[in-house]
Amino acid sequence: MRVAIVAESFLPNVNGVSNSVIRVLEHLRRTGHEALVIAPDAPPGEPRADRLHDGVRVHRAPSRMFPKVTTLPLGVPTPRILRVLRGFDPDVVHLASPALLGYGGLRAARRLGAPTVAVFQTDVPGFAASYGIPMTARAAWAWFRHLHGLADRTLAPSTATMEVLAAQGIPRLHRWARGVDLLRFAPSARDEALRRHWSPDGKPIVGFVGRLAPEKHVDRLAALAAGGAVRLVIIGDGVDRLKLQSAMPTALFTGALYGDKLAAAYASMDVFVHPGEHETFCQVVQEALASGLPVIAPDAGGPRDLITPRRTGLLLPVDEFEARLPAAVAHLIRERDRYAPEARRSVLGRSWSVICDELVGHYEAVQGMRRVQAA
């Protein structure tokens, strides 16, 4: 099968969209399929992004920064997308978190008669509210209804996201979750030397992993930093880092970590907290569970599918999250030996191989639909 992936975000930017695309590419190569990627280039004034990833051609579209909308560059569709897709002759076009560039890819695919699978991954209306911009949720949803209404199939990563999309009138919905690297993210990656470095006085370690941006609501962790009962470790980088460091001077900010260093960081924590409610899936929660960590998150969005309350972690009401967080952390620290094995066990069936096989099944389904329509 020839699969063209139009990604709204890709390397060198590391986030949930780009990480998922990388895993899909690995699976397609391993199972004998051919792939091509169309993704944003670096914005003007920055070194241009790579044109090849692990043997896969990456065609770059011009990009622009829109600081009031996102901290990531947004790809701008051009007529070249149609030429690239026509030359590749895809059997299916995968639209990864489509917005602007993805819409250009969708229109080009329709002109070529190629079936499309749109993967909804980003809560843009929720992000808009976090950034305080005047784009209303109604306008954002009108755009997504139009875009996804043109796709042959839309995949949502969680039950909560499917419910939201269905309520907004988006058709042909199916669920497709995310996998996790069970070999890399595991309790065995725990590093006692790292724990001593982070917490010389032996305080329990509570951690966060993610982009330091408004929509992540990392500022809600301030109650933990101020309390002094735990060592707060914040892993990641972004536009809010300086502001957060000023607000939480006792917290340890490591910057972004990747690969085995990230795996060791997860496994060396005692409790993981994700404070933002705008997650369509929340991969960091799944990686924390795989690492044997009990997890706290808002009772909203993707974490609802991942966390079983009182078994693998706790879900807190969004409007009471900060007030209830210290007591929730204290409970999980006391009961960690009970929660940790259940956390790991809860994700053992979610390898990327299994999840990507499901995705290929969706590709085959939309191909079959097109064949029936053409008959």
N, C-alpha and C positions, 0 to 999 in steps of 0.2 A: 504494500500500500504506500502511496505517496502522500505525505501529510505536510501541509503548509501551516505553520503556526504564526499567527500575527499577534505579537505580544505587546501589550500596552507598556510593559516594563521588562527590562532584561539586563543582563550584566553590562556594565560594571555595577549597576545598582542591585543590591541584595535585599530582597523582600519576599513576601509570600508568593507573589506572582512569578518573579524570576526563578525562585527556588522550585516551584512546581513545574515550570517549563523545562528546567534542567533535568528534573527527574523523568519527565515524559520523554525527552530526547534520549536519555540513557536507555530507557525501556524500548523505545522504537528501534534504536540501533541494535540492541541485544536480541530483539525478536525478528530482525530481518526487514524492517520497514525503512523507507527513505524519507528524510525530513528536510525542511528548509524553514528558516526563521526570518520574519520581518519585524524589526524592532526599532525604537528610537535611537538615534545617534546621540552622542554627547552634545550638550547645548553649545552655542557659539562661544568661543574663547577657551574651551576646554579641549584636551587631547581627544582625538576621535576614538570611538569605541571599536573593539575588535570586530573584524569581518568574518571570523571563523571561530567556531566553538566546537572543540572535540570532533573535528572533521565535518561539522555541519555548517553550511554556508549561512551567514547572517547578513541579510540585506538591511541597511540602515536608512531610516527616514529622517529628515530634518526634525529637530526638536526645539522647543522653546520652554523657558521657565516661566511659571505663573505662580509666584510666591504666595499669593492670596488663596490659591486653590490647592496646591500640593507642594511638598518639598522635592518632588521628583520631576525630571524633565518629561514633557508631554510630546509625543510624536505627532507630526503634522502630515496628514495624508497628501500624497501627490500622485499624478498619473503614472508614475513609475511602478506603483504597487500593481496595477493591472498588467503592465509589461512583465514584471517579475513572475506573477502568478501564471500568466499565459505561457511563459517559457518553461515553467516547472510542471505545468499540467497536473495539478493535484487531484487525488481521489477524494479528499476531504480537506476543508479549511477549518482549523482550530483557532478560535478567537479567544485569547487569554485576557480576561478582564477588559473587554472591549469598551472604549470610550470614543476618543477622536480617531486614533490610528486604526483601532479595531473596526470602526464604522467604515473607514476607507477600504479596509480589507474585505469587509462584508459586502459592500457594494460591488467591488471588483469580482468577488466570488460569484455573486448572483449574475453578473454579466457573462461570466464564463460557464455558468450552469453547474458550478461545483457545490456540493452540499456543505453546510456549515454547522459547526457545533460551537456555541457561545458559552464560555465558562464565566459565570458571575462570581467575582472574588472580592470586589471592593465596594464598601458602603459609602458611595460618593455623597448621597444626601446627608448622611450622618457626619461625614468628614466636613462638609460645608458648614454645618452648624458649629463644629469644633473650632473651625478657623474664623468664625464670625463674619463670613462673607454674605453679601446680599442675595445670593442665589437661593431661591426657595426650594424646599423639598418637592413642592408640586412641579416646578419646572424641571428639576432633575429627573423625577420619575416619568414625566412626559417624554423626555429624551430616551430614557431606557426602555420605555414601552415601545417606542418607535423602533429602536435598534434591535431589541430582542424579538420583536414581532416579525422582523425580516429573517431571523435565523431559523434553521430547520429544527434545532433543539437547543434549549438552554439548560445548563447543568448548574445546580446550586450545591454548595458544599455542606449545608447543614439543614436540619429540619426547620429551624427558626427562619433561615433565609428563604427556604421554599415557601413558608407561610407568608412571609412579607411579599415576595414576588407574586405569589398567587393573588394576594389581596390587591396588588397593584395592576392586575390584569395581564400579567406576562404569560404567554401561552407555552405549551409544549415543554413543561418543566419536568426535569428528572434530577435525582440526587446523585452527586459524585463527590465523595469525601476526599481526604488527602491521606497519603501514606506517611510512614515514619521509618527512619533508619534504625532498626532495632539492634543492630550490631554496634553502631556508633553511640547511640543514646541509650545508656544502660547503667544500672547501679554500679557495675564493676569499674566504671570510669572515675569513681570517687577518689580524690587526691587529698590525703591527710595533710601533706605539706602545704598545699594550697589553702586548706581550711585554717591551719595555724597562721598562715600569712594574712588571711583576711580577718581572722578573729583571734588575736593573740590571747585575749582574756577568756576565750572559750564560750562566748555568747553564741546562742543559736543563730544560724545564718539564714536570712530571708532574702530571696532574690527576685529580680525582674530581668527579662531579656526582651529587647525590642527597640524599635526606632524611637528616639526621643523627640516626639512631635506632638502637637496639640491633641490630635485624635486619640492618642494612647493614654492620656490622662495620668501620666506618671506622677504628677503633683499630688495625687491622692495618697501616695505612699509617705507623705511627710509626717503623718501621725506615728508611723513606725520609727522613723529616724529620730523624732523628737523624744520618744518614750525612753530610749536607752536600754530597753530590755533585750533587744536583738541587734545583730549587725546587718545592716541593709546594704546589699550589693546590687548595683544597677549596671547591667551589661548592655551596651549599645551606644549609638551616637545619633546626633541630629540637631536640628535648629534650636531645640529647647535646652540643650545641655548646660549652657552657662547659667541660665535662669534656674534650672533644677539644682545645680550645684550650690547656688546661692541660697536657695530655699531649704536645702537639706545638707548642711555642711558636714554632718557626721556620717553621711552615707559614702560608700566607696564606689566611684565611677571608674569602670575599667576601660571604657571605649568598646568598640565592636570586637567580638571574638568569633572565630570560625573554626570549622572542622573539629579536630580532637581537643583543641583548647576550649571550644564552646561546650563540647560534651563533658569534659572534666569540670567545667564551671557549673553546669547543671547538677551533675551528680554530687558535687561538693556542697550543695545547699541542703538545708533542712526542710524548708517550705518555699513554694513558688507562688508569687502573686502576679496576676495580670489585672490591672485596674480599669482598662478601657472597655466600653460596652459596644463599640462599633465594629466588631469582628464577625465576618461572615463565616469563618471557621476557627481560626486561632491556632496556627501550627505550633507556636511556642508552648502552648498548654499541652499539646500532644507530646512534644519532645520532653517536657518536664515529667509527664506521667511515665513515659518510657524510661526515664532516668530514675524512677522510683520515688518521685516527689509528690506529696499531697499538694493540691493546688487550690488556690482561692481565686475566684473571678466573679464579675457581676452576673446576676441572673438574667442574661440577655445574650442573644446572638449565638454564635457557634459553640462557645463553651458549654451550653446546655446539653449538647450531644456528647460531650467529652467527659464531663465531670458527673459522677454519681454522688450526690450529697450524702455525707456521713459514711461514705465508703472509700472514695478516692479523693475527696476534697470537700469544699464548701462553695455554694453559690449564694452571694449576698445581694439583697435588693439594691438596685442602682442608686436610689435616693438616700440610702442609709449606708452605703459602702464604707465611707471613711469612718463613720461613727462606730461601726461594728467590726472593722478590720482588726484592731489590736486584740480583741477577745477571740476572734476567729483564729488568728495566728497562734495565740497562746494555747488554744485547744488542740490545734494540729501538732504543735511541738510536743505537748504532753502525750498525745496519742500516735505519734509518728510511727512507732513500730507496728501498729495495727493498720495504718493507712498505706504505708509505703509498698508492701507486697501487692496490695490490691490495685494501686496505681499502675504498677508495671504490668500486672496481669490484664488490665483493662484494654491495653493496646496491642496485645500479642498477635491479633489477627489482622493488623493493619499495615502490613509491609507494602512498600511501594510497588512491588511486583504484582501483588493482588489488585491493588487499586488501579494500576495502569492497565492491567488486563480488562478491568471494567470499562475504562475509557475507550480502549480499542473496540469493545463491544458497542459503545455508543457511536463510534465512527462507522462501524459496519451497519448499524441500524439506520442511520441517515442515508447511507449509500443505498440500502435496500428500499427506503422510502422513495428516493429519486427514481430508482429503476421501475418501481410500480407506477409512479406518476407518468413516466415516459412510455409505458407499455400501452 
